[in-house]
Amino acid sequence: MAPHEELLRKIALVRGKWKAFLWLRGLAWILGVTVASLLIGLLLANSTSISGWALTGLRLVLVAAFVFTVFKALILPLLRTPTDTQLARFVEEKNPGLEDRLVSAVEAIHKSKTEQIAFVHLLIKDALDRTKHLRFRDQVNKRKFSTFAGLTAGLAVALVISVYISSLFFPIGTVKLLAFKPPNVDAFELKVTPGDITVARGSDVTIQAVAMGFDPQRAEVHLRYANGTQWEIVTMEVAPQNVPTFRHLVFNLQESVHYFVDARGNRSREFTIDVADLPRVEKVDYTYHYPAYTGLAVKKEENATDIVALKGTEVEVTITGSQLLSAGRLVFADGKSVSLQPNGEKTVTGRVTVDRTTTFRIELTNTNRSKYLGLEEYSMEALDDQKPIVEFTKPGRDTKATKVEEVFTELRAEDDFGVRQLELYYSVNGGAEQKVDLFASKGEHPKEMSAGHTFFLEEYDLQPGDLVTYYGKAVDTRNPANTVSTDIYFIEVRPFGREYRQGQQGGGGGGGGDQDDSTEALSRRQKEIIAATHKLVNNKDKFKEKEWKDNVHAIATNQSKLADQTTTVLQRMSRRGLTSQDKMIKQLSENLKAAIDQMNPAAEQLKAENAQAAEPLEQKALQHLMRAEALFNEIQVTMGGGGGGGGGARQSAEDLADLFELELDQNKNQYETLQRGEMNKGSQAIDEALQKLKELAERQQKLMQRRAMQQQSGPGGGSDQTSAQELQKETERLARQLDKLSRENNDRQMADVSRALQQAASNMQQQAQSGNSQQQQQAAQQALEQLNRAQRLLNQGRGGSMDERLAKLQEQAKKLKEQQSKIADETQQLANNSVPAADAHRRAQEINQQKDGVGSELKSMTNELESLSNSQENRDAANKARAATNTIKGQQLQNRIEQGRQILDNATPQNGYFGYAAQNERAIEKGLDDVQKQIGQAASAANNSDEKKQQNALNQLSETLQRAESMQRRLQALQNQQGQQNQQGQQGQQGQQAQQGQRGQQGQQGQQGQQGQQGQQGQQGQQGQQGQQGQQGQQGQQGQQGQQGQQGQQGQQGQQGQQGQGDTRNPQGGIP
C-alpha cells in the first residue's frame, strides 16, 4: 500500500468512528423522545373525556415531535461530513506533539503538484513515523461513545417494556393512540343493563355491566335511592363470561333508584329504575307430562326456573303473582307466546309443548288490566331422545378358540327411556351376515338389559385360520332407526396345540426371538381395516360428509398398500423358489394370492365410497391371511423345531420368515392417524369438561364459605342467590352435554359423570328451597361432594382407572422388551459376522427402523408413567410408577437408543462398530427388563389396594343383580307370551315333546334323538342332556327353563345346546 493511501486509511478510521458516535447519539435522542411521547400520549388518550379531534391533534403533535427529533438529532449531523483535513486537525488537537505534521501531510496529499512529489513524500513518511503508535479509532471520546451506546440500549428496552405494559394496563389508550382509524366509541364503553326501566314493586333487579374493549379487574355500581341523598358504592360480582362481565342484584326493590357503573375510571351514564304497583312473579311451578313411550310418571317441580325436558313433553306452567291476576302470557324470544288462564285469585296456568330450545319471559296482567313483562329470562330446552349405550361385557375382546370350543358372549345395553331390541349379527369367514334376536320387548321396555349368545364352533366346518366376526345392536323404544352398534369382534380358530410357539423359540442358531410381530403383521393390519370400515358404516351420522369421505379414502389407501405388501411377499417367494420346495409353502402362497384377490376389489369399493360392499371382501381377505398364518406357524414347527440351524428345510423356514418381515414403521396406518385426531377431539372435550367441573366446584366452595360468613355476621344481599341459580343452571347444562357425549361415544363412564352432575344440581335446588340453615348447609355439602365425584370419574375416564392403565403399560413393556431382545440378537449376529458382508448394511438399516419403533414406544410409555406417578388414586402404585420413570431416565435409555442408531449407521464389518452396537443393545435390553419388573410391581400394588378390592366386589355384586333382574324379566315375558309352563324348543333338540304327569319334573328335554322320557325325578349331574327342567335342589345351572318353584338355576355345564345367561331368543342352539 502506498504511503499516502495508508495515511488516508487511518483518517478514514476516525471518520467511521465519528459517524458511529453520531448514530448512537441520534438514536438516543429519538428513543428518548419516543418513550416520553408514548407515555404522555397514553395518559391523555386513556381519559374517557378526550374528544376525537383532540385525539387527532395529539397524534399530530407526537408525530411532529418524532420527525423533528430524527431530523435534528440524526439526519442533519450526518449530512455535515467532516473533510480529511478537519479530521486530521481533530487528531492534532487530541495529540499536540504532532506539531501540524499530520495536517500538513493530508493537505499536501490533496494539493500536491508534480514538482513537489518528493517533498510531499517526505512529509507523508514523517507523519506516518510520528503516528505509527497512535490509535486512530480511539480519538473519538471513548467515554461519551460508551455512554450513548448504553443509553441507546436502555431506551430501546424501555420502549419495548412501555409498549407491553401499556397494552396490559392502558388497553383503551393504546388502541386509541395507535389505531390508524378512529375506533368506534361503543367499543370502549360499559354496556349497562337494564338501563332506564319501570319494574313492579318488590322485584329483584339484576344490574349487569359488560366492559367492551378493555378488561377491568373490578367494577362498582353507585346507587342512590329516591329517599336518600348519598350514593352507595357496591363492588359488583364477576360473572363467568367470555367478555368481562359484572353483576349486582338489587333485592326486593321498594322505591326508585338512580345508578351508574364505574370500571377503572370508565363510567357509564346515570340510569333510573322506577317502581310501580304492577303484578310480579313470586313463584313458578312446572308439572311435566312426558310422552307415553317413556313410561315416566308425571313430575312436579316447585319454585322452578328453567324448563328442561324431552321433546314432545307437555309442561303445565303455574305462575303465582303478587296481585290478583286476570291473565298472563309466556313470551318467547322467537316471537311466539302461550296464554295463561286464571286458576285462582293470584295464579294463572297454561300448557306449553317442549318442541324447541329458546328463552321466554313472563307477562302478567292484574285485575286493573295493568300489564307487566318481567325482566328475568327463563330458558326452555328440548332434549333429544338419546341413543342407547351398548357393549359386549363377555368376552369384550377378540378371542381365539379351537374349532370345537363354545364361545359365550353377553351383550348389555341401557337407554334413558328403555331398550326395545337387542340383536347380534355375525358372519363366518366373510359370508352372509346372520342375525340373532337376543331380546325383543313386547310390553314393558327395561332401561337396562343383558342377553347372551353361545357360538358353537363345532357346528361349522372350520379349520385353523378361519374366523367368525360379530357385533351387537341395541334399538331404542321410540324410534327403531335410533340404533347403536358395538365395535366388531373376531373369534379366530386356532390349532389344538400351541407348541409352535415353543418351536419357534427353541431352535438353536436361527433367527432368535419370537416372529409374532412379522407373521401376524398382515392379518393385524387387515383387522384394523375391517374395524375402521365397520365404524364408518355404522356411525356415518357422526361424521361430516367431507370427513367421512376422507376416512373412507384413507382406508382404501391402506387396503391397497396392504395388497401391494402381500404381493411383494409372494414375488419374493417365487424368486427364491420356495413354492416348489414344500406343499405347505405352496398352500401358504395360494392363500396369500386369494387374499390379494379380495383386497383389490375391497379397495375399489372403498374408493367408490361403498364401504358396506367392501366389508365382506375385507373379511374374506382376512380369512385367507389367517389361514396363511396358521400354515406359516406349522411350517416353523415342522421345519424349524429341531435345533441346529443347518438343514435345507430349516433354511427354507428361515427364508420364509425373512420374507414376512414388513417395514411396519415406514408404512403407518393413515386411518389410525385420522382416528387419533378423533380421539384428540374427544380428549379435548373431556379436558374442557374437567376444567368446567373444577370451576364449578370452586364456585360452590366459595359460595358455601360466603354463606357461612353471612350467617355469622348477619344477612347479606341477594347476589349469592343469583350466583347459586347460575351455578345450578350451568351444572345442569354440563350434565346434559356429558350425557349426550356419553351416548355419542357409547361411553358408560361418561354417563356416570352425567348422573353425578344431575345429582349435584338436584342438591343445589334442595339448598335453594330449604328454609333451614342446617339443611341448606347439608345440601350444599352434598352438591360439592357430587361435583368432586364427577371430577374423579372423569379423570379416570381419560385413560381408565389406575390399575387398567398400569395393566396396559405392563403389556406394552413386555412387548417392548421382547422387541428389544430381537434387536439385540440381530445386532449380535452382525457382530459375529454371521451375516454376509454385502447384506450387513441393509440389515443394519432394518434394525434401525425397528429401533425407531422402540424409541417411539418408550417415549409414549414414559409419558404415561409420569402421568401415573402424579396420581392420587393409589400412592403406593404411583411411587412404583415413578421408580420406573426414574429407571428410564437414570439409565438414559432414550439416549442409548439414539446412540445405537448412530453406531449402526456408521458400522461396517471392517471397523468393528457392530461389536459396540451389540453391547449397547444388550444394555438397553437389560434396562427395559428392569422397567418391566417395576411396572409389574406398580400394577400389583394397584390391584391389591383395599379400594380396588372393595370396588371389584361392588361391581361384581351390581353385575350379578343386573343379570338376575334381566333374566327374571325375560323369563316373565316368555311365560306371558307362551301362556304355559312347559317350555319347548330347547337348543339342539329336534322332535322332542314335553312329557307330562311326572311329579317334580316337567318337560325333561335335551337328549338328542330321544323322546318321551318319563318318571325321572331329582336327576343330577347328567351330561349330554339339554335343558332339564323340573329338577329340585339344583342351583347354579344356567339356561334351564319351565321349572316351577325352582329359582337361580343357571348354566348347567357340559350340556350341549343350552344358552348361557338366559339366552332364550335362539332355540336352535348356537348359530342358527
Summary of the structure (lengths in Angstrom):
residues: 1072
radius of gyration: 42.6
end to end distance: 106.8
largest distance: 155.0
contacts: 3434
relative contact order: 0.05
helix: 54%
strand: 17%
